[in-house]
């Protein structure tokens, strides 16, 4: 089994699409199926798992996802790249289990970027 798609609840599809493009996600699909359904799929660079958001896709409340996590090679580089693109990010948070950078999308869905500790990667 492989996890390949995670639904992210948002209020404004176009605003979310613009934000995730700013983060660096690649647009895979943007299809309006009907007046009730629009499906947008985006993938982080190098990831085997994508996110989907849109209209009529989930019953979850916008902003209800917390701590979606991606692994990065270098937390400092990820911090610099995202802040350079205008994304509000936390300072690099040093923990025994890795170095983290946190950010949220416009609806408050929370993301963590983890640089794995050297003993784990």
Buried (B, 14 or more C-beta within 10 A) or exposed (E): EEEEEEBBBBEEBEEBBEBBEEBBBBEEEBEEEEEEEBBBBBBBEEBEEBBBBBBEBBEEEBBEBEEBEBBBEEBEEBBBBBEEEEBEBEEBEEEEEBBBBBBBBBBBBBBBBBBBEEEEE
